[in-house]
Amino acid sequence: AENYLAETCRAMLTGDFGTFEKHVAPPYRVSFFDKNFEYKNLTTLKLGFDSVCDDLEKMVITDFIRICISAALIDDSTIHFSHMSHLISHGTLVKPPYPCFTQGKLLDGSWKMTSSDYAFDPESPTAIAMFKAAQTIQQEP
């Protein structure tokens, strides 16, 4: 869980979709309170990734810190973990930390995250952009 959190944070801060993609498996389900959607393919996953990267850049995020709170191996191929995300710009917290619950599966010998439930404002620019990206080109494989 901590490896996933560290590598995907770095990937989002640097726009490195290749690294991010190694840790996430479409269809990737995302929810924020009353919104629930899927990135059904790599095209929509990349659009969602790009929207988050753009939002981090607009907020001038210099540090994206996610701290694992708990992790549990449910069975040989399923992991559940929770973490708190902290968005920081030049030493100043940009918004209150928010929790997330993530589920992953062992697929083809590596761990891939398959869903995340975020506890942040579903009307925030990040949530709206992620939702719109998931609605784009859903018919592609």
N, CA and C atoms as an extended XYZ file, in Angstrom:
423
Properties=species:S:1:pos:R:3:atomname:S:1:resname:S:1:resid:I:1 pbc="F F F"
N         0.823       -1.189        0.000 N   ALA     1
C         0.000        0.000        0.000 CA  ALA     1
C         0.870        1.257        0.000 C   ALA     1
N         1.912        1.275        0.839 N   GLU     2
C         2.754        2.464        0.911 CA  GLU     2
C         3.513        2.691       -0.382 C   GLU     2
N         3.941        1.627       -1.053 N   ASN     3
C         4.613        1.767       -2.343 CA  ASN     3
C         3.666        2.384       -3.375 C   ASN     3
N         2.437        1.894       -3.418 N   TYR     4
C         1.426        2.448       -4.327 CA  TYR     4
C         1.230        3.933       -4.059 C   TYR     4
N         1.052        4.302       -2.796 N   LEU     5
C         0.811        5.696       -2.441 CA  LEU     5
C         1.982        6.586       -2.844 C   LEU     5
N         3.201        6.162       -2.542 N   ALA     6
C         4.384        6.969       -2.864 CA  ALA     6
C         4.571        7.117       -4.376 C   ALA     6
N         4.481        6.011       -5.095 N   GLU     7
C         4.719        6.068       -6.542 CA  GLU     7
C         3.637        6.823       -7.288 C   GLU     7
N         2.373        6.655       -6.888 N   THR     8
C         1.313        7.367       -7.600 CA  THR     8
C         1.314        8.855       -7.252 C   THR     8
N         1.720        9.218       -6.038 N   CYS     9
C         1.870       10.648       -5.706 CA  CYS     9
C         2.916       11.286       -6.611 C   CYS     9
N         4.088       10.646       -6.694 N   ARG    10
C         5.145       11.189       -7.559 CA  ARG    10
C         4.668       11.281       -8.998 C   ARG    10
N         3.950       10.251       -9.451 N   ALA    11
C         3.461       10.242      -10.833 CA  ALA    11
C         2.505       11.400      -11.091 C   ALA    11
N         1.600       11.674      -10.147 N   MET    12
C         0.635       12.763      -10.343 CA  MET    12
C         1.310       14.132      -10.280 C   MET    12
N         2.325       14.277       -9.444 N   LEU    13
C         3.023       15.566       -9.357 CA  LEU    13
C         3.885       15.835      -10.589 C   LEU    13
N         4.323       14.777      -11.263 N   THR    14
C         5.206       14.951      -12.424 CA  THR    14
C         4.518       14.662      -13.757 C   THR    14
N         3.244       14.239      -13.720 N   GLY    15
C         2.523       13.925      -14.959 CA  GLY    15
C         2.978       12.626      -15.603 C   GLY    15
N         3.486       11.686      -14.813 N   ASP    16
C         4.020       10.419      -15.312 CA  ASP    16
C         2.931        9.340      -15.346 C   ASP    16
N         2.152        9.332      -16.428 N   PHE    17
C         1.067        8.364      -16.537 CA  PHE    17
C         1.590        6.931      -16.610 C   PHE    17
N         2.743        6.710      -17.210 N   GLY    18
C         3.305        5.362      -17.315 CA  GLY    18
C         3.464        4.698      -15.949 C   GLY    18
N         3.963        5.450      -14.989 N   THR    19
C         4.119        4.911      -13.631 CA  THR    19
C         2.755        4.716      -12.978 C   THR    19
N         1.877        5.701      -13.119 N   PHE    20
C         0.544        5.607      -12.538 CA  PHE    20
C        -0.192        4.374      -13.068 C   PHE    20
N        -0.125        4.177      -14.373 N   GLU    21
C        -0.824        3.074      -15.037 CA  GLU    21
C        -0.375        1.707      -14.519 C   GLU    21
N         0.872        1.588      -14.083 N   LYS    22
C         1.382        0.315      -13.556 CA  LYS    22
C         0.682       -0.103      -12.267 C   LYS    22
N         0.016        0.847      -11.619 N   HIS    23
C        -0.583        0.587      -10.310 CA  HIS    23
C        -2.112        0.562      -10.309 C   HIS    23
N        -2.730        0.805      -11.459 N   VAL    24
C        -4.191        0.905      -11.521 CA  VAL    24
C        -4.703        0.042      -12.673 C   VAL    24
N        -5.815       -0.665      -12.441 N   ALA    25
C        -6.380       -1.542      -13.464 CA  ALA    25
C        -7.801       -1.116      -13.831 C   ALA    25
N        -8.000       -0.701      -15.083 N   PRO    26
C        -9.385       -0.478      -15.524 CA  PRO    26
C       -10.116       -1.821      -15.605 C   PRO    26
N       -11.398       -1.863      -15.343 N   PRO    27
C       -12.209       -0.721      -14.936 CA  PRO    27
C       -11.886       -0.340      -13.494 C   PRO    27
N       -11.587        0.947      -13.290 N   TYR    28
C       -11.221        1.492      -11.996 CA  TYR    28
C       -12.391        2.323      -11.497 C   TYR    28
N       -13.029        1.858      -10.399 N   ARG    29
C       -14.212        2.528       -9.858 CA  ARG    29
C       -13.788        3.603       -8.871 C   ARG    29
N       -14.415        4.770       -8.990 N   VAL    30
C       -14.129        5.898       -8.101 CA  VAL    30
C       -15.451        6.414       -7.552 C   VAL    30
N       -15.434        6.811       -6.282 N   SER    31
C       -16.631        7.449       -5.725 CA  SER    31
C       -16.234        8.580       -4.802 C   SER    31
N       -17.113        9.582       -4.728 N   PHE    32
C       -17.047       10.661       -3.749 CA  PHE    32
C       -18.469       10.834       -3.251 C   PHE    32
N       -18.732       10.442       -2.063 N   PHE    33
C       -20.050       10.561       -1.440 CA  PHE    33
C       -21.169       10.123       -2.391 C   PHE    33
N       -21.791       11.054       -3.121 N   ASP    34
C       -22.953       10.698       -3.940 CA  ASP    34
C       -22.627       10.430       -5.409 C   ASP    34
N       -21.367       10.539       -5.824 N   LYS    35
C       -20.979       10.247       -7.210 CA  LYS    35
C       -20.206        8.934       -7.236 C   LYS    35
N       -20.522        8.097       -8.210 N   ASN    36
C       -19.861        6.813       -8.364 CA  ASN    36
C       -19.690        6.583       -9.864 C   ASN    36
N       -18.473        6.322      -10.308 N   PHE    37
C       -18.235        6.146      -11.729 CA  PHE    37
C       -17.025        5.251      -11.948 C   PHE    37
N       -16.809        4.853      -13.203 N   GLU    38
C       -15.678        3.991      -13.555 CA  GLU    38
C       -14.887        4.587      -14.699 C   GLU    38
N       -13.569        4.402      -14.600 N   TYR    39
C       -12.706        4.602      -15.762 CA  TYR    39
C       -12.630        3.216      -16.401 C   TYR    39
N       -13.364        3.043      -17.495 N   LYS    40
C       -13.526        1.707      -18.063 CA  LYS    40
C       -12.361        1.241      -18.916 C   LYS    40
N       -11.485        2.162      -19.293 N   ASN    41
C       -10.373        1.805      -20.175 CA  ASN    41
C        -9.215        2.768      -19.938 C   ASN    41
N        -8.086        2.511      -20.595 N   LEU    42
C        -6.913        3.365      -20.402 CA  LEU    42
C        -7.136        4.780      -20.915 C   LEU    42
N        -7.975        4.941      -21.916 N   THR    43
C        -8.255        6.278      -22.443 CA  THR    43
C        -8.902        7.147      -21.382 C   THR    43
N        -9.945        6.643      -20.734 N   THR    44
C       -10.617        7.445      -19.706 CA  THR    44
C        -9.751        7.564      -18.454 C   THR    44
N        -8.985        6.523      -18.126 N   LEU    45
C        -8.078        6.596      -16.983 CA  LEU    45
C        -7.047        7.704      -17.211 C   LEU    45
N        -6.510        7.802      -18.405 N   LYS    46
C        -5.525        8.855      -18.729 CA  LYS    46
C        -6.174       10.232      -18.648 C   LYS    46
N        -7.406       10.371      -19.135 N   LEU    47
C        -8.096       11.654      -19.033 CA  LEU    47
C        -8.315       12.048      -17.568 C   LEU    47
N        -8.700       11.089      -16.741 N   GLY    48
C        -8.874       11.356      -15.313 CA  GLY    48
C        -7.559       11.729      -14.651 C   GLY    48
N        -6.501       10.995      -14.982 N   PHE    49
C        -5.164       11.287      -14.463 CA  PHE    49
C        -4.745       12.702      -14.853 C   PHE    49
N        -4.923       13.039      -16.129 N   ASP    50
C        -4.544       14.370      -16.604 CA  ASP    50
C        -5.337       15.464      -15.897 C   ASP    50
N        -6.622       15.214      -15.628 N   SER    51
C        -7.431       16.233      -14.948 CA  SER    51
C        -6.943       16.451      -13.520 C   SER    51
N        -6.539       15.377      -12.839 N   VAL    52
C        -6.006       15.520      -11.484 CA  VAL    52
C        -4.667       16.258      -11.527 C   VAL    52
N        -3.800       15.893      -12.461 N   CYS    53
C        -2.502       16.569      -12.596 CA  CYS    53
C        -2.698       18.064      -12.863 C   CYS    53
N        -3.644       18.402      -13.738 N   ASP    54
C        -3.932       19.812      -14.030 CA  ASP    54
C        -4.405       20.545      -12.778 C   ASP    54
N        -5.261       19.894      -11.996 N   ASP    55
C        -5.773       20.516      -10.781 CA  ASP    55
C        -4.652       20.722       -9.767 C   ASP    55
N        -3.758       19.745       -9.627 N   LEU    56
C        -2.619       19.891       -8.711 CA  LEU    56
C        -1.733       21.049       -9.150 C   LEU    56
N        -1.541       21.184      -10.449 N   GLU    57
C        -0.724       22.284      -10.973 CA  GLU    57
C        -1.392       23.636      -10.711 C   GLU    57
N        -2.706       23.727      -10.920 N   LYS    58
C        -3.429       24.978      -10.673 CA  LYS    58
C        -3.344       25.392       -9.203 C   LYS    58
N        -3.340       24.407       -8.303 N   MET    59
C        -3.246       24.703       -6.877 CA  MET    59
C        -1.800       24.919       -6.426 C   MET    59
N        -0.843       24.776       -7.351 N   VAL    60
C         0.592       24.918       -7.084 CA  VAL    60
C         1.021       23.957       -5.965 C   VAL    60
N         0.615       22.711       -6.105 N   ILE    61
C         0.962       21.693       -5.108 CA  ILE    61
C         2.432       21.321       -5.276 C   ILE    61
N         3.180       21.489       -4.203 N   THR    62
C         4.601       21.135       -4.216 CA  THR    62
C         4.860       19.823       -3.491 C   THR    62
N         3.951       19.464       -2.587 N   ASP    63
C         4.058       18.195       -1.867 CA  ASP    63
C         2.680       17.554       -1.793 C   ASP    63
N         2.618       16.298       -2.194 N   PHE    64
C         1.383       15.519       -2.135 CA  PHE    64
C         1.713       14.346       -1.234 C   PHE    64
N         1.240       14.399       -0.003 N   ILE    65
C         1.598       13.393        0.995 CA  ILE    65
C         0.363       12.556        1.325 C   ILE    65
N         0.510       11.253        1.143 N   ARG    66
C        -0.574       10.333        1.506 CA  ARG    66
C        -0.018        9.357        2.538 C   ARG    66
N        -0.696        9.301        3.666 N   ILE    67
C        -0.240        8.476        4.782 CA  ILE    67
C        -1.192        7.298        4.952 C   ILE    67
N        -0.623        6.097        4.885 N   CYS    68
C        -1.420        4.885        5.060 CA  CYS    68
C        -1.864        4.784        6.524 C   CYS    68
N        -3.161        4.621        6.715 N   ILE    69
C        -3.719        4.499        8.064 CA  ILE    69
C        -3.871        3.034        8.439 C   ILE    69
N        -4.371        2.239        7.487 N   SER    70
C        -4.530        0.810        7.736 CA  SER    70
C        -4.472        0.067        6.406 C   SER    70
N        -4.055       -1.181        6.488 N   ALA    71
C        -4.017       -2.042        5.308 CA  ALA    71
C        -4.301       -3.467        5.757 C   ALA    71
N        -5.069       -4.175        4.938 N   ALA    72
C        -5.404       -5.558        5.276 CA  ALA    72
C        -5.413       -6.406        4.023 C   ALA    72
N        -4.744       -7.537        4.093 N   LEU    73
C        -4.785       -8.520        3.020 CA  LEU    73
C        -6.033       -9.353        3.267 C   LEU    73
N        -7.014       -9.216        2.390 N   ILE    74
C        -8.297       -9.900        2.557 CA  ILE    74
C        -8.171      -11.372        2.199 C   ILE    74
N        -7.460      -11.645        1.126 N   ASP    75
C        -7.125      -13.006        0.713 CA  ASP    75
C        -5.835      -12.907       -0.092 C   ASP    75
N        -5.436      -13.994       -0.737 N   ASP    76
C        -4.157      -14.001       -1.460 CA  ASP    76
C        -4.091      -13.000       -2.604 C   ASP    76
N        -5.239      -12.512       -3.061 N   SER    77
C        -5.217      -11.618       -4.218 CA  SER    77
C        -6.018      -10.330       -4.034 C   SER    77
N        -6.355       -9.995       -2.780 N   THR    78
C        -7.145       -8.781       -2.527 CA  THR    78
C        -6.577       -8.021       -1.332 C   THR    78
N        -6.388       -6.720       -1.514 N   ILE    79
C        -5.933       -5.849       -0.435 CA  ILE    79
C        -6.900       -4.676       -0.297 C   ILE    79
N        -7.139       -4.267        0.933 N   HIS    80
C        -7.920       -3.066        1.231 CA  HIS    80
C        -7.018       -2.175        2.085 C   HIS    80
N        -7.007       -0.882        1.795 N   PHE    81
C        -6.272        0.038        2.656 CA  PHE    81
C        -6.914        1.412        2.654 C   PHE    81
N        -6.623        2.157        3.723 N   SER    82
C        -7.123        3.529        3.824 CA  SER    82
C        -5.929        4.449        4.038 C   SER    82
N        -6.092        5.677        3.579 N   HIS    83
C        -5.022        6.657        3.751 CA  HIS    83
C        -5.600        8.059        3.841 C   HIS    83
N        -4.787        8.978        4.338 N   MET    84
C        -5.127       10.401        4.387 CA  MET    84
C        -4.237       11.125        3.390 C   MET    84
N        -4.849       12.004        2.597 N   SER    85
C        -4.109       12.796        1.616 CA  SER    85
C        -3.957       14.223        2.116 C   SER    85
N        -2.754       14.762        1.930 N   HIS    86
C        -2.421       16.131        2.318 CA  HIS    86
C        -1.862       16.841        1.091 C   HIS    86
N        -2.490       17.938        0.697 N   LEU    87
C        -2.037       18.733       -0.444 CA  LEU    87
C        -1.379       19.999        0.086 C   LEU    87
N        -0.102       20.171       -0.239 N   ILE    88
C         0.699       21.249        0.333 CA  ILE    88
C         1.336       22.075       -0.785 C   ILE    88
N         1.286       23.391       -0.627 N   SER    89
C         1.929       24.308       -1.562 CA  SER    89
C         2.953       25.139       -0.793 C   SER    89
N         4.221       24.898       -1.074 N   HIS    90
C         5.308       25.646       -0.430 CA  HIS    90
C         5.146       25.703        1.090 C   HIS    90
N         4.867       24.539        1.690 N   GLY    91
C         4.783       24.431        3.136 CA  GLY    91
C         3.425       24.750        3.746 C   GLY    91
N         2.458       25.167        2.925 N   THR    92
C         1.134       25.520        3.430 CA  THR    92
C         0.097       24.505        2.965 C   THR    92
N        -0.674       23.985        3.904 N   LEU    93
C        -1.753       23.057        3.578 CA  LEU    93
C        -2.801       23.802        2.750 C   LEU    93
N        -3.112       23.283        1.555 N   VAL    94
C        -4.019       23.963        0.622 CA  VAL    94
C        -5.481       23.731        0.972 C   VAL    94
N        -5.800       22.528        1.415 N   LYS    95
C        -7.167       22.198        1.841 CA  LYS    95
C        -7.056       21.186        2.967 C   LYS    95
N        -8.115       20.982        3.715 N   PRO    96
C        -8.030       20.008        4.812 CA  PRO    96
C        -7.691       18.610        4.276 C   PRO    96
N        -6.901       17.846        5.044 N   PRO    97
C        -6.607       16.468        4.626 CA  PRO    97
C        -7.908       15.693        4.446 C   PRO    97
N        -7.893       14.747        3.508 N   TYR    98
C        -9.097       13.959        3.258 CA  TYR    98
C        -8.745       12.475        3.198 C   TYR    98
N        -9.665       11.631        3.685 N   PRO    99
C        -9.424       10.188        3.684 CA  PRO    99
C        -9.852        9.531        2.369 C   PRO    99
N        -9.295        8.353        2.156 N   CYS   100
C        -9.638        7.544        0.990 CA  CYS   100
C        -9.536        6.068        1.385 C   CYS   100
N       -10.424        5.257        0.839 N   PHE   101
C       -10.392        3.809        1.014 CA  PHE   101
C       -10.175        3.193       -0.360 C   PHE   101
N        -9.154        2.355       -0.496 N   THR   102
C        -8.797        1.771       -1.793 CA  THR   102
C        -8.793        0.251       -1.706 C   THR   102
N        -9.203       -0.371       -2.805 N   GLN   103
C        -9.161       -1.819       -2.932 CA  GLN   103
C        -8.263       -2.185       -4.110 C   GLN   103
N        -7.498       -3.239       -3.949 N   GLY   104
C        -6.615       -3.687       -5.023 CA  GLY   104
C        -6.666       -5.186       -5.205 C   GLY   104
N        -6.207       -5.609       -6.373 N   LYS   105
C        -6.165       -7.037       -6.717 CA  LYS   105
C        -4.772       -7.387       -7.233 C   LYS   105
N        -4.353       -8.603       -6.995 N   LEU   106
C        -3.121       -9.121       -7.559 CA  LEU   106
C        -3.463       -9.647       -8.953 C   LEU   106
N        -2.994       -8.965       -9.983 N   LEU   107
C        -3.297       -9.321      -11.376 CA  LEU   107
C        -1.998       -9.535      -12.147 C   LEU   107
N        -1.861      -10.694      -12.727 N   ASP   108
C        -0.660      -11.017      -13.505 CA  ASP   108
C         0.627      -10.758      -12.725 C   ASP   108
N         0.623      -11.100      -11.441 N   GLY   109
C         1.826      -10.999      -10.632 CA  GLY   109
C         2.127       -9.634      -10.041 C   GLY   109
N         1.261       -8.634      -10.254 N   SER   110
C         1.499       -7.334       -9.629 CA  SER   110
C         0.193       -6.770       -9.064 C   SER   110
N         0.336       -5.940       -8.040 N   TRP   111
C        -0.831       -5.344       -7.393 CA  TRP   111
C        -1.341       -4.169       -8.208 C   TRP   111
N        -2.641       -4.197       -8.480 N   LYS   112
C        -3.304       -3.113       -9.219 CA  LYS   112
C        -4.507       -2.660       -8.407 C   LYS   112
N        -4.656       -1.369       -8.288 N   MET   113
C        -5.798       -0.828       -7.565 CA  MET   113
C        -7.015       -0.844       -8.482 C   MET   113
N        -8.153       -1.253       -7.924 N   THR   114
C        -9.369       -1.419       -8.726 CA  THR   114
C       -10.499       -0.473       -8.327 C   THR   114
N       -10.390        0.143       -7.135 N   SER   115
C       -11.413        1.115       -6.746 CA  SER   115
C       -10.894        1.995       -5.621 C   SER   115
N       -11.427        3.224       -5.588 N   SER   116
C       -11.095        4.171       -4.517 CA  SER   116
C       -12.337        4.968       -4.157 C   SER   116
N       -12.555        5.124       -2.861 N   ASP   117
C       -13.670        5.916       -2.335 CA  ASP   117
C       -13.073        7.108       -1.595 C   ASP   117
N       -13.283        8.299       -2.157 N   TYR   118
C       -12.717        9.529       -1.605 CA  TYR   118
C       -13.743       10.266       -0.764 C   TYR   118
N       -13.286       10.830        0.341 N   ALA   119
C       -14.166       11.642        1.184 CA  ALA   119
C       -13.775       13.107        1.014 C   ALA   119
N       -14.034       13.625       -0.201 N   PHE   120
C       -13.885       15.062       -0.393 CA  PHE   120
C       -15.036       15.574       -1.219 C   PHE   120
N       -15.188       16.858       -1.230 N   ASP   121
C       -16.335       17.530       -1.827 CA  ASP   121
C       -16.568       17.081       -3.271 C   ASP   121
N       -17.717       16.438       -3.561 N   PRO   122
C       -17.991       15.988       -4.922 CA  PRO   122
C       -18.211       17.144       -5.900 C   PRO   122
N       -18.332       18.355       -5.389 N   GLU   123
C       -18.488       19.530       -6.257 CA  GLU   123
C       -17.177       20.297       -6.416 C   GLU   123
N       -16.087       19.754       -5.884 N   SER   124
C       -14.788       20.413       -6.024 CA  SER   124
C       -14.325       20.317       -7.473 C   SER   124
N       -13.451       21.215       -7.903 N   PRO   125
C       -12.940       21.149       -9.281 CA  PRO   125
C       -12.308       19.791       -9.613 C   PRO   125
N       -11.584       19.199       -8.661 N   THR   126
C       -10.959       17.895       -8.907 CA  THR   126
C       -12.011       16.822       -9.154 C   THR   126
N       -13.024       16.753       -8.286 N   ALA   127
C       -14.065       15.739       -8.427 CA  ALA   127
C       -14.837       15.911       -9.733 C   ALA   127
N       -15.186       17.139      -10.074 N   ILE   128
C       -15.932       17.394      -11.308 CA  ILE   128
C       -15.112       16.992      -12.530 C   ILE   128
N       -13.833       17.350      -12.538 N   ALA   129
C       -12.974       16.994      -13.678 CA  ALA   129
C       -12.806       15.479      -13.795 C   ALA   129
N       -12.640       14.790      -12.663 N   MET   130
C       -12.499       13.332      -12.697 CA  MET   130
C       -13.771       12.672      -13.222 C   MET   130
N       -14.927       13.164      -12.771 N   PHE   131
C       -16.203       12.615      -13.216 CA  PHE   131
C       -16.390       12.821      -14.716 C   PHE   131
N       -16.108       14.024      -15.212 N   LYS   132
C       -16.249       14.306      -16.644 CA  LYS   132
C       -15.331       13.423      -17.477 C   LYS   132
N       -14.111       13.215      -17.011 N   ALA   133
C       -13.169       12.361      -17.752 CA  ALA   133
C       -13.697       10.935      -17.851 C   ALA   133
N       -14.299       10.435      -16.780 N   ALA   134
C       -14.825        9.070      -16.789 CA  ALA   134
C       -15.988        8.922      -17.759 C   ALA   134
N       -16.705       10.007      -18.030 N   GLN   135
C       -17.872        9.953      -18.922 CA  GLN   135
C       -17.467       10.031      -20.389 C   GLN   135
N       -16.208       10.304      -20.674 N   THR   136
C       -15.707       10.483      -22.029 CA  THR   136
C       -15.310        9.157      -22.645 C   THR   136
N       -15.728        8.894      -23.835 N   ILE   137
C       -15.278        7.746      -24.630 CA  ILE   137
C       -15.439        6.423      -23.890 C   ILE   137
N       -16.536        6.244      -23.154 N   GLN   138
C       -16.724        5.022      -22.376 CA  GLN   138
C       -16.902        3.782      -23.252 C   GLN   138
N       -17.239        3.940      -24.514 N   GLN   139
C       -17.489        2.768      -25.341 CA  GLN   139
C       -16.207        2.093      -25.839 C   GLN   139
N       -15.055        2.759      -25.725 N   GLU   140
C       -13.820        2.137      -26.197 CA  GLU   140
C       -13.431        0.973      -25.297 C   GLU   140
N       -12.704       -0.028      -25.840 N   PRO   141
C       -12.293       -1.169      -25.011 CA  PRO   141
C       -11.261       -0.782      -23.979 C   PRO   141
